Amino acid sequence: MSAHENEIGFDPDALRQKYKAERDKRVRADGNDQYREVVGDFAYFVDDPYIETALQRGPIDDAIDVVIIGGGFGGMLAAARLREAGIHDFRIIEKGGDFGGTWYWNRYPGASCDIESYVYFPLLEKTKFTPQHKYTNAAETLNYCHVIAQNYELYANALMQTEVVGTDWDEDSQRWLVRTDRGDAIRARFVVHSNGPLNRPKLPAISGINSFKGHTFHTSRWDYGYTGGDSDGGLDGLKDKRVAVIGTGATAVQCVPHLGASAAQLYVFQRTPSSIDLRNNQPTDPDWMAAQKPGWHDTRRRNFESLLAGVPVKKDLVNDGWTEAFRLLFGSVREKAPSKLRIAFWALQGLARRDFYRKGAKKYLTEKAMRYMQFDKEMELADFRKMEAIRARVDQLVEDGDTAEALKPYYRQFCKRPCFHDEYLQTFNRDNVALVDTGGRGVSEINAKGIVLDGKVYEVDCIIFATGFEVGTDYARRAGYQIHGVGGQSISQKWADGVATFHGMHVKNFPNAFFFGPTQSAFTATYTYALDEQSIHLAHILKTAMARDATRIEANEAAEQKWVQTIIEKARQTEAFQEQCTPGYYNNEGHVNRLRQNTFYGGGPIEFFDLMKKWRSNTKLAGLDIS
Ligand code: NDP
């Protein structure tokens, strides 16, 4: 080791090579196509196990101002903001049995949210709700969804247990026909598509899945009838069962400790380890909550997302594992980087490359660019330090040396969703729990008795798929319905060669349709924050348009093209970072460049929110054709 390496305690070059080797062995040519669509023989994986009484009703045939598709946080926030804007003629259509979306489906044992609840729960100042802990669990979050629904009287406007099967634009009536699986035909002036970015469970295309004779389900449809217990654990139905979990992402990290505590034998099949930091949950101090001044909630979530986006803040209000990496970084580079460069962040490598091509090598190698590069190196060093600490934590907590080694993540912290848990790693010290590391290859064969790896059959009674959700596949496939716009063009046809929107929300030839989600919009760790901002934006546009008696709101073609160019330009800022990441849904399974515009706004959420706020301050609704 050099003197510098001795000082920092690791060799950056060796780590860089290790990260690259780990990434290279995981990148697959088939990318997203490695996963199997949950239809046909596999459709039972998405059956609703939570409905107690099936709804009986006849079809509805009527007209309404607004249909909101999806009763998760996005749909609820859209409805709440519409109510606040004085728009009440809306209907929310939800396939589940109640509000909740993600939190309706994901009730697996241990499910909880690792974004601080005081930031994650939207509308907190309106509902005056006090979460019990700094990090809430699934049961409380689902309950909070009901609190919002009751506060804003949303049940009266809801059609539950109803799945949209298609929406078709009718030019003559200037309305959408919304069709459902219950034979409803609802003619709506406006339709909000809020069907969730992680809504469609995905299965790896493992040969022989359907030949397995035991029990099987996906984590987002937890079968408590089989396992016993509830989201707090106590899975007594598993006490004589051999169980396999496939996947070690954020979901598995939370349910594995409960499975380990209850099952006779647990095998955890791992392709890539998650980074597991300290959880350190704390009860809420009600006095602290009561002492917060009006506007605190927005200030707090903006403070949190600002830190994550590299926007300087005076104080780290949330002060947890998410913000620590960024605090460390700013602390370490404050002396060396010019202050305004602190604002940049994820972007810097890409910016430098763009300058290189635009200005030529000579100008590129100015002192300023050298500082950029210095800053970027410091960022990488801070990340190495953080991940070294994460890996050291594995050694401290896991007794078996080989198991500990296999559980160490070798990639930059934000290449994958960071995880925080105080019992996951220790679960591997149990005699009844075994980590089956697949060396980055993943599980590829199942037979009647269990999982086959390297010629060995792991015989089990139950296989649980903790394999996540579709991202980056065709929009209609994920939504579960097709959208036909002007002239019958489908949204799949429109976006066949790349997503095109204005602000992520409006689409040319799809008038009066509003799209929620991170694509060509803001990507936040606090997903509810982005949804709330979209709801505020939606309510502003609808209120303004309705006040003008407008019947048609549509993205202007030139504005849409310009926005796509903006997304492509901004995507370059994060591209270099993503390219060196291990594959996952954050970087299109390692195929970063495939469709550069099918991504989020690369300038970061705070920049995006400010841009939208500025746009709203001009009453012209520039970029939209309104008639
Ligand atoms: P993920 O997509 O994050 O994880 C899927 C897991 O399945 C990965 O470990 C993946 O490995 C693995 N996998 C896929 N195919 C195979 C295979 N053939 N063999 C073995 N393993 C395989 O899904 P999750 O449900 O865990 O999480 C989804 C998202 O939901 C999170 O990123 C987060 O945004 C959110 N979430 C948040 C939580 C929180 O707040 N704590 C909790 C749970 C979810 P590989 O990494 O190699 O692809």
Boltz pocket constraint, residues with backbone or C-beta under 6 A from the ligand:
constraints:
  - pocket:
      binder: B
      contacts: [[A, 26], [A, 112], [A, 113], [A, 114], [A, 115], [A, 198], [A, 204], [A, 246], [A, 247], [A, 248], [A, 249], [A, 250], [A, 251], [A, 252], [A, 254], [A, 269], [A, 270], [A, 271], [A, 272], [A, 417], [A, 440], [A, 441], [A, 442], [A, 443], [A, 444], [A, 466], [A, 467], [A, 468], [A, 469], [A, 583], [A, 584], [A, 585]]
      max_distance: 6.0
